[in-house]
Amino acid sequence: MAFRDNSLLIRSSSVVGIGTNDADDVYVAAGATTFVFADGNVGDDSFLGFDSNDTIITRVQIYDRNGDNFISAGPNGIIDIDRTGPGFDGNDHILIAGRNDEITELRYLGTKDGGFAYADGGTLRALWTRFGQENVVEGTVANDRLDMAGGAKILLQDNALGLNLGGDTIANFGSDDLLVTTSALFDGNGDGTIGFARNRVLDMSGVGGPDVTDAEAGSGGQLRFTGSSLRSIEYLGSDDIDGVTYYYYGTAGSTFVPGSVDPTA
């Protein structure tokens, strides 16, 4: 029941390098785009059209004042990407504008492969609003151990980002729990049942998926469920929240209806 090598961070998104030209540049996201910042003075840059499937990779972790894993812009709409503490805002600053030119809040997704990953905070917050913050579980891009015990839980896999989300071990996934993805999982015969591989691992799709190559490509990472006899999950449907499509999966016999707020409904 071994995982493949999930150490490579960027797998299926388009990559745009942000060089150390110390200039004020404007970048426009097209499709799932990963903006990779070089280590040095990149200037004061603007990112337009930044959407729920876009990401930012830095070589140094952005200062998080209150440690909640969300990075918000200041009153001027600017994020101090080089800030190392409350008294030093650094040399480089970025403006991130998403749909309708709204300023985007970033959420921290962890680190691996020499990079620190950030994505739109709204993808997670939307599920908090619907299901309650205490009921939503999200890992990082590293190999995580996540526990779904303690009532009905939502496991978010934001696999539309085009990042490999690691090889995660999921304990106590029960009949009242849901796996929620942002890119549909590959269903070879279209019957709504997603079987695990012979290694009992569930392969995540990525950008351009779902595809038969997801298992070999390592597009979105992998999940291994422990403490149960689970060998497949059922596709329950999808719904849109604030422009993001969420795909819901549960155990056989789940009665959850996408759009409801109770995973046991």
N, C-alpha and C positions, 0 to 999 in steps of 0.2 A: 504494500500500500504506500509506495514511495511517491513523492512529488517529483516532477521534472525540475530542471534548473529554472527558477523564477527570478534570477538575480538581475536580469536586464530590465531597466525601468520602462523605457519607451518602446512600445511594440507595434502599434498600428496607427498612430496619429501622424499627421504631417508635422515636420520639425522646422522651426524658424530660429536661427541663431541670433542672439542679441550680443553684438560684439562690443569691444571696449574702445569705441570711437569717441567717447565723451561728447556725443552730439545729441540733440533733441530730435528724435525720430518718431515717426508715426507708423504703426503697424496695424494691419487689418486682418482679423481672423477669417478664414474661409474653411468651413468644415471643422472637423476636430483637429485643432492645432495646438502643439506644444511649443511654447516660447522658452528657449533655453538661454539663460543669462550666463555670460562669461564672468569669470572672477576678475573684477577690475572696474574702472570707471566707464560705465556704459552711457551715462548722460541721463537726461530727464525725458523719458519716452512715454508715448501715449499708445494705448491699445484699444482699438475700436472694434465693435461687433463681437466683443468677448462674450461667448455663450456658455451654456451649461456643459458643453463637451470640450471646452478649451482648458488648457493648463499652463502653469508657469513653473519652471524648474530653476532654482537658484543654487549657487555653490555654497552659500552661507544662509543659515536659517534666519528668516525675517523676525525681528523682535516682536514678541507677543506680550503686550503690556500686562494683561491679566491672566495669561496662561490658559485661555479657553479654546485655543486652536483656531480662532477666527481673527483675521487681519482686516480691520476696517480703515477706510480712508479718513483723513482729518476733515475739518470743516471746509477746506479748500478742495476736497475731492482727491487729494494726493495721498499715496502710500509711500512712506519713506523706506525704500527697499533695503537700504544699508543701515538702518537704525540698529544700534546695538544696546541702547538703554534709554532711559527717560531724558537724558541730557545731551544726546548726540544723535542728530537725525541723518547723518551720513551725507555722501556726495550725490547719490543717485535717487531719483524720485520717479514714480510712475503714476499715470492716470489710466484707470481701466473703466471703459464704458461698455456696457452690455446692451441688451435689447432696449430700444427707445432711449438710448443714451443714458440709461441709469448707471450710477456708479456701483461697481460690483464689489461685494465683500468676498474676500478669499477665505477658504478653509484649508488648514494644514493637513496633508495626507501622509506625513512621515517622510522617511529618507531611505534611500538605497542607491547603489550604483553611482555614488558620488554626487547625488542631487537631492534637493529638498523640494517636495512636490506640493503644489497649491492648485485648487480648483474653486469653482463658484460655490460660495457658502449656501446659496439658496436651495441647491439640490437636497441637502441634508435638512435644512430648516423647514422645508415644505412638508417633509415626513414628520418632523417634530410637531408641527401644527396639527396635522391630521391624526396622528396616533399617540402623541405625547412624547416629550423628549426622553423620559425614563424608559420608554419601550422600544427605542430605536438603537440598534447596534451597528457601528461601522468600524472596520479595521483600518489599517494603514497600507502603504504599498509594500511593507515588509511582510515576513511570515508571522502571522498572528495566531494566538490561541484565544478564541472567543467563546463565552459561555452564554447560552440562551435560556438558562434556567430562571425561574421566578415569574411565571406567567407568560402571556402571549407577547412575543417579541417580533420585531422587524429587523432582518439582517439586510443592510444596504450594501450592494456591490455596484459601484458607479463605473461599470465597465465600458460605457460609451466614451470614456476619456481617451481610450487608446493606450492606457498605461497597464503594465502588468501589476496586479494588485497583490501579488505574492501567493504563496501556498499556505492557506489558512486552515487551521484545525478548528472545527465547530463542535462544541459539546452540547448535549441535551437539547437538540433540535426536535421539538415535539409536534404533535398534531395541531396545536394552536399557534404555531410559529409560521412566519412567512419569510421567504427569500425574495428580495426585491432587487431587480437589476434595471439598468438604464439602456441596455442593449439586449434584445431577445436571445435566448440560448438556442443552440442548434438542436433541432428535433428531426432526426433522420427520416422518419416515416410520417411525420405530421399528425401523430395520434394524440398529442398533448402530454405524453409521458416522456420525460427526459431521463434516460437510463445513465448510470454511472459507467465509467470505463472498467475494464477488468481489474484495475488497481483500486477500485472503489472510490475513485476521485472524480469530482464533477468539474469539467473544464468550462471556464468562462469565455464567452465570445468577446470580440473587441470591435473596433471601427470596421465597417464593411461586413460585419457578421449579422446574423449567424451564418456559419459556413462549415462544411464538412472538415475543413482543415483546422478548425479551432483547437482540437485536441493536440495536434502536432505543433501548431504555431505558438502556443502559449500566449495567446492574444491578451486575455484579461486576467490571468492567474487561475488558481485552482482552489477547490474546497474539498476537505475531507471531513465527513461527519463521524463522530465517535460516540460511543455509548448507546447506539441504537442499531437496528437491523436495516436501516434505510439504504436502499439500493437504487432509488429513482425518486423524482419529484414530479408533480403535476403542474402543468401550466394552467393558471386560473383566469388569465385575462390581463388587460392593461388599462390604464387611464392616464390622462394628462393633468398635471398640476403646474400652473404657471409656466406653461410652455415646455415642460419636461415630460417625456413619456416614461412611465414606470411599468415594468413587467413583473407580475406577481406569480410566485410558485409556492406550492405547499405540499403536504403529504397527501396520499390517496385518501379520498373521503372528505377533504377540506370543503367547507361550504362557504368560504370567503367570497364575497362579490366585490370586485374592484370598484372603488368609489365609496365604499362604506368605511367606517372608522373602527370597526371591531373586527380583528382578525379571526375571531371565532364565529362571526355572523354567517 
